[in-house]
Amino acid sequence: MVFEYILKENGIDPAADLEINQSIDFGSTGAAFAEGQGDFTVESA
């Protein structure tokens, strides 16, 4: 995943430093973020 690669390149260990929730349906990520289920969302165009 590109996001994990970018984190690692910037000295962040995705497994130890944060929690990545990949279980949310792509079409629902914006709504989940708006409801407070995460601090960030990664979207693609």
N, C-alpha and C positions, 0 to 999 in steps of 0.2 A: 504494500500500500504506500502510495506517495507520501501521505501524511506522516506515517511512521518513519519513513526515510528522512524526511525533513526534520522531525524531532531528533532523531539520532545524530544527524549532521550538526545539530545545535546543542549537543551534549545532554539531551533529555532521553532517559530510558523509559519508553512507553510502558514497560511491564512494572517498573518500580516507582516511577515518579507521578503517574496519573492513571486514570481509568478510562479506557476507550469503550464506549457502548456501541457495538455494531448491530444490535438486535432490532433497532428501530427501522421500520420500512422507509425507504428513501423519500417517498412522497409525504411522509409524516415528520421528517426531521425538523422542518421549520416550526411546526406547531409544537413539537416536543420541546424545542429550545425556548419558545415563547412561554410555555407552561413551567419553565424552570427545571427541566430535566437534565440540563447541562449548562456549562459555562460557554461552550463554543459548539459550532456545527461546521462541518466541512461540506460544501456544496460544489457541484460542477455545472458548467453550462453546456 
